């Protein structure tokens, strides 16, 4: 076999060098795919971040003003301590509910690079088939 490679103008060393280069290129391509996919995901988060900050500030301001109005309205009927207790209890219940919903939403999303993993799975299948046929 070595004589065949030498007769074809190729040595075992050059064949191994070619395999090494192809493997490097293969790995680098997969790394580039992963980087690209993660950059796309991060770009979407970065684009939404300033808008989310402004929204939080506006909503917090509105929330504090609404809370003051609700407490004042209840205080007219039941007094200040009862008004604060009622509003705090309602906020506690709604806060737990919204927090639970947010947790469910975050855990439903995956930061796992799905496309890259699928390509690697296809590569694994291809390599296994090549190994069987060799």
C-alpha atoms as an extended CHARMM CRD file, in Angstrom:
* protein
*
       134  EXT
         1         1  UNK       CA              0.0000000000        0.0000000000        0.0000000000  PROA      1               0.0000000000
         2         2  UNK       CA              2.8480000000        2.3770000000        0.7990000000  PROA      2               0.0000000000
         3         3  UNK       CA              4.3660000000        1.4900000000       -2.5390000000  PROA      3               0.0000000000
         4         4  UNK       CA              1.0350000000        2.3050000000       -4.2290000000  PROA      4               0.0000000000
         5         5  UNK       CA              0.9830000000        5.7310000000       -2.5860000000  PROA      5               0.0000000000
         6         6  UNK       CA              4.5940000000        6.3980000000       -3.5430000000  PROA      6               0.0000000000
         7         7  UNK       CA              3.8940000000        5.3130000000       -7.1290000000  PROA      7               0.0000000000
         8         8  UNK       CA              0.9550000000        7.7200000000       -7.2920000000  PROA      8               0.0000000000
         9         9  UNK       CA              3.2670000000       10.5050000000       -6.1670000000  PROA      9               0.0000000000
        10        10  UNK       CA              1.8970000000       10.5970000000       -2.6260000000  PROA      10              0.0000000000
        11        11  UNK       CA              3.5500000000        9.5240000000        0.5400000000  PROA      11              0.0000000000
        12        12  UNK       CA              1.8890000000        8.4050000000        3.7150000000  PROA      12              0.0000000000
        13        13  UNK       CA              3.0510000000       11.6300000000        5.3200000000  PROA      13              0.0000000000
        14        14  UNK       CA              1.3730000000       13.7990000000        2.6720000000  PROA      14              0.0000000000
        15        15  UNK       CA             -1.8210000000       11.7560000000        2.9390000000  PROA      15              0.0000000000
        16        16  UNK       CA             -1.8550000000       12.2110000000        6.7060000000  PROA      16              0.0000000000
        17        17  UNK       CA             -1.1510000000       15.9200000000        6.2560000000  PROA      17              0.0000000000
        18        18  UNK       CA             -4.1530000000       16.1850000000        3.9180000000  PROA      18              0.0000000000
        19        19  UNK       CA             -6.3690000000       14.3930000000        6.4360000000  PROA      19              0.0000000000
        20        20  UNK       CA             -5.1340000000       16.6990000000        9.1850000000  PROA      20              0.0000000000
        21        21  UNK       CA             -5.8640000000       19.7960000000        7.0680000000  PROA      21              0.0000000000
        22        22  UNK       CA             -9.3360000000       18.5550000000        6.1670000000  PROA      22              0.0000000000
        23        23  UNK       CA            -10.1060000000       17.7910000000        9.7930000000  PROA      23              0.0000000000
        24        24  UNK       CA             -8.9370000000       21.2740000000       10.8090000000  PROA      24              0.0000000000
        25        25  UNK       CA            -11.1440000000       22.8360000000        8.1420000000  PROA      25              0.0000000000
        26        26  UNK       CA            -14.0680000000       20.6540000000        9.2150000000  PROA      26              0.0000000000
        27        27  UNK       CA            -13.7360000000       21.6940000000       12.8820000000  PROA      27              0.0000000000
        28        28  UNK       CA            -13.2220000000       25.3600000000       11.9970000000  PROA      28              0.0000000000
        29        29  UNK       CA            -16.3630000000       25.3380000000        9.8540000000  PROA      29              0.0000000000
        30        30  UNK       CA            -18.3920000000       23.9360000000       12.7370000000  PROA      30              0.0000000000
        31        31  UNK       CA            -16.9510000000       26.5190000000       15.1190000000  PROA      31              0.0000000000
        32        32  UNK       CA            -17.8080000000       29.2960000000       12.6540000000  PROA      32              0.0000000000
        33        33  UNK       CA            -21.3800000000       28.0080000000       12.3890000000  PROA      33              0.0000000000
        34        34  UNK       CA            -21.6980000000       28.0220000000       16.1850000000  PROA      34              0.0000000000
        35        35  UNK       CA            -20.2450000000       31.5360000000       16.4910000000  PROA      35              0.0000000000
        36        36  UNK       CA            -22.5410000000       32.8540000000       13.7750000000  PROA      36              0.0000000000
        37        37  UNK       CA            -25.6360000000       31.3530000000       15.3510000000  PROA      37              0.0000000000
        38        38  UNK       CA            -24.7760000000       32.6790000000       18.8200000000  PROA      38              0.0000000000
        39        39  UNK       CA            -24.0290000000       36.1590000000       17.3970000000  PROA      39              0.0000000000
        40        40  UNK       CA            -27.4530000000       36.2300000000       15.7470000000  PROA      40              0.0000000000
        41        41  UNK       CA            -29.1460000000       35.2910000000       19.0230000000  PROA      41              0.0000000000
        42        42  UNK       CA            -27.1930000000       37.9050000000       20.9910000000  PROA      42              0.0000000000
        43        43  UNK       CA            -27.9030000000       40.6130000000       18.3900000000  PROA      43              0.0000000000
        44        44  UNK       CA            -31.6280000000       40.1220000000       18.9100000000  PROA      44              0.0000000000
        45        45  UNK       CA            -31.2340000000       40.4860000000       22.6820000000  PROA      45              0.0000000000
        46        46  UNK       CA            -28.9900000000       43.5590000000       22.3460000000  PROA      46              0.0000000000
        47        47  UNK       CA            -31.4600000000       45.2670000000       20.0050000000  PROA      47              0.0000000000
        48        48  UNK       CA            -34.3410000000       44.8030000000       22.4370000000  PROA      48              0.0000000000
        49        49  UNK       CA            -32.4550000000       45.7870000000       25.6100000000  PROA      49              0.0000000000
        50        50  UNK       CA            -32.7130000000       49.6230000000       25.3700000000  PROA      50              0.0000000000
        51        51  UNK       CA            -36.4150000000       49.4120000000       24.5790000000  PROA      51              0.0000000000
        52        52  UNK       CA            -36.9540000000       47.0710000000       27.5070000000  PROA      52              0.0000000000
        53        53  UNK       CA            -35.1780000000       49.4740000000       29.8960000000  PROA      53              0.0000000000
        54        54  UNK       CA            -37.3230000000       52.4210000000       28.7730000000  PROA      54              0.0000000000
        55        55  UNK       CA            -40.4610000000       50.3060000000       29.0380000000  PROA      55              0.0000000000
        56        56  UNK       CA            -39.5590000000       49.2250000000       32.5810000000  PROA      56              0.0000000000
        57        57  UNK       CA            -38.9570000000       52.8210000000       33.6680000000  PROA      57              0.0000000000
        58        58  UNK       CA            -42.2620000000       54.0530000000       32.2260000000  PROA      58              0.0000000000
        59        59  UNK       CA            -44.1880000000       51.1190000000       33.6310000000  PROA      59              0.0000000000
        60        60  UNK       CA            -42.6190000000       51.5740000000       37.0800000000  PROA      60              0.0000000000
        61        61  UNK       CA            -43.5950000000       55.2490000000       37.1230000000  PROA      61              0.0000000000
        62        62  UNK       CA            -47.1510000000       54.4510000000       36.0940000000  PROA      62              0.0000000000
        63        63  UNK       CA            -47.2610000000       51.6320000000       38.6240000000  PROA      63              0.0000000000
        64        64  UNK       CA            -46.2410000000       53.8650000000       41.5310000000  PROA      64              0.0000000000
        65        65  UNK       CA            -48.7870000000       56.5140000000       40.5770000000  PROA      65              0.0000000000
        66        66  UNK       CA            -51.5660000000       53.9450000000       40.2010000000  PROA      66              0.0000000000
        67        67  UNK       CA            -50.6190000000       52.3620000000       43.5190000000  PROA      67              0.0000000000
        68        68  UNK       CA            -50.8570000000       55.7410000000       45.2350000000  PROA      68              0.0000000000
        69        69  UNK       CA            -54.2840000000       56.3410000000       43.7320000000  PROA      69              0.0000000000
        70        70  UNK       CA            -55.5710000000       52.9020000000       44.7630000000  PROA      70              0.0000000000
        71        71  UNK       CA            -54.2640000000       53.2480000000       48.3180000000  PROA      71              0.0000000000
        72        72  UNK       CA            -55.7840000000       56.7300000000       48.6470000000  PROA      72              0.0000000000
        73        73  UNK       CA            -59.1680000000       55.4920000000       47.3760000000  PROA      73              0.0000000000
        74        74  UNK       CA            -59.2500000000       52.5450000000       49.7930000000  PROA      74              0.0000000000
        75        75  UNK       CA            -58.0010000000       54.7520000000       52.6370000000  PROA      75              0.0000000000
        76        76  UNK       CA            -61.0800000000       56.9540000000       52.2830000000  PROA      76              0.0000000000
        77        77  UNK       CA            -63.2830000000       53.9770000000       53.1110000000  PROA      77              0.0000000000
        78        78  UNK       CA            -61.1890000000       51.7920000000       55.4510000000  PROA      78              0.0000000000
        79        79  UNK       CA            -58.2710000000       53.8760000000       56.6870000000  PROA      79              0.0000000000
        80        80  UNK       CA            -54.6080000000       53.9850000000       55.7220000000  PROA      80              0.0000000000
        81        81  UNK       CA            -53.3410000000       50.7740000000       57.3770000000  PROA      81              0.0000000000
        82        82  UNK       CA            -56.0530000000       48.6200000000       55.8110000000  PROA      82              0.0000000000
        83        83  UNK       CA            -55.5420000000       50.2800000000       52.4260000000  PROA      83              0.0000000000
        84        84  UNK       CA            -51.8190000000       49.5120000000       52.4150000000  PROA      84              0.0000000000
        85        85  UNK       CA            -52.4260000000       45.9250000000       53.5510000000  PROA      85              0.0000000000
        86        86  UNK       CA            -55.0350000000       45.2560000000       50.8490000000  PROA      86              0.0000000000
        87        87  UNK       CA            -52.9250000000       46.7080000000       48.0570000000  PROA      87              0.0000000000
        88        88  UNK       CA            -49.7760000000       44.9100000000       49.2600000000  PROA      88              0.0000000000
        89        89  UNK       CA            -51.6490000000       41.5760000000       49.4100000000  PROA      89              0.0000000000
        90        90  UNK       CA            -53.0270000000       42.0350000000       45.8860000000  PROA      90              0.0000000000
        91        91  UNK       CA            -49.5730000000       42.9220000000       44.5620000000  PROA      91              0.0000000000
        92        92  UNK       CA            -48.0760000000       39.9100000000       46.2960000000  PROA      92              0.0000000000
        93        93  UNK       CA            -50.5650000000       37.5440000000       44.6460000000  PROA      93              0.0000000000
        94        94  UNK       CA            -50.1560000000       39.1010000000       41.1920000000  PROA      94              0.0000000000
        95        95  UNK       CA            -46.3630000000       39.2540000000       41.5920000000  PROA      95              0.0000000000
        96        96  UNK       CA            -46.1710000000       35.5500000000       42.3590000000  PROA      96              0.0000000000
        97        97  UNK       CA            -48.4120000000       34.7530000000       39.3910000000  PROA      97              0.0000000000
        98        98  UNK       CA            -46.4510000000       36.8960000000       36.9350000000  PROA      98              0.0000000000
        99        99  UNK       CA            -43.1270000000       35.6010000000       38.2800000000  PROA      99              0.0000000000
       100       100  UNK       CA            -44.2780000000       32.0290000000       37.7900000000  PROA      100             0.0000000000
       101       101  UNK       CA            -45.4020000000       32.8040000000       34.2150000000  PROA      101             0.0000000000
       102       102  UNK       CA            -42.0550000000       34.5020000000       33.4720000000  PROA      102             0.0000000000
       103       103  UNK       CA            -40.1640000000       31.5080000000       34.8460000000  PROA      103             0.0000000000
       104       104  UNK       CA            -42.1660000000       29.1690000000       32.6030000000  PROA      104             0.0000000000
       105       105  UNK       CA            -41.4480000000       31.3750000000       29.5780000000  PROA      105             0.0000000000
       106       106  UNK       CA            -37.7080000000       31.5440000000       30.2400000000  PROA      106             0.0000000000
       107       107  UNK       CA            -37.3810000000       27.8110000000       30.8090000000  PROA      107             0.0000000000
       108       108  UNK       CA            -39.3130000000       27.1380000000       27.5800000000  PROA      108             0.0000000000
       109       109  UNK       CA            -36.6810000000       29.0620000000       25.5680000000  PROA      109             0.0000000000
       110       110  UNK       CA            -33.3800000000       27.4220000000       24.8820000000  PROA      110             0.0000000000
       111       111  UNK       CA            -30.0630000000       29.1180000000       24.3050000000  PROA      111             0.0000000000
       112       112  UNK       CA            -28.8540000000       25.8290000000       22.9030000000  PROA      112             0.0000000000
       113       113  UNK       CA            -27.4960000000       26.2870000000       19.3610000000  PROA      113             0.0000000000
       114       114  UNK       CA            -30.0360000000       23.9790000000       17.6980000000  PROA      114             0.0000000000
       115       115  UNK       CA            -28.8020000000       24.3840000000       14.1180000000  PROA      115             0.0000000000
       116       116  UNK       CA            -25.1770000000       23.6810000000       15.0450000000  PROA      116             0.0000000000
       117       117  UNK       CA            -26.1370000000       20.6050000000       17.0470000000  PROA      117             0.0000000000
       118       118  UNK       CA            -28.2010000000       19.2920000000       14.1450000000  PROA      118             0.0000000000
       119       119  UNK       CA            -25.2730000000       19.7380000000       11.7390000000  PROA      119             0.0000000000
       120       120  UNK       CA            -22.9740000000       17.9320000000       14.1620000000  PROA      120             0.0000000000
       121       121  UNK       CA            -25.5110000000       15.0990000000       14.4730000000  PROA      121             0.0000000000
       122       122  UNK       CA            -25.6220000000       14.8100000000       10.6730000000  PROA      122             0.0000000000
       123       123  UNK       CA            -21.8300000000       14.7820000000       10.6110000000  PROA      123             0.0000000000
       124       124  UNK       CA            -21.7870000000       11.9980000000       13.1850000000  PROA      124             0.0000000000
       125       125  UNK       CA            -24.1820000000        9.9070000000       11.0950000000  PROA      125             0.0000000000
       126       126  UNK       CA            -22.1080000000       10.5260000000        7.9650000000  PROA      126             0.0000000000
       127       127  UNK       CA            -18.8580000000        9.5620000000        9.7380000000  PROA      127             0.0000000000
       128       128  UNK       CA            -20.4570000000        6.3680000000       11.0780000000  PROA      128             0.0000000000
       129       129  UNK       CA            -21.6570000000        5.4420000000        7.5870000000  PROA      129             0.0000000000
       130       130  UNK       CA            -18.2230000000        6.1470000000        6.1130000000  PROA      130             0.0000000000
       131       131  UNK       CA            -16.5600000000        4.0520000000        8.8050000000  PROA      131             0.0000000000
       132       132  UNK       CA            -18.8870000000        1.1330000000        8.0900000000  PROA      132             0.0000000000
       133       133  UNK       CA            -18.2740000000        1.2890000000        4.3500000000  PROA      133             0.0000000000
       134       134  UNK       CA            -14.4880000000        1.5210000000        4.7450000000  PROA      134             0.0000000000
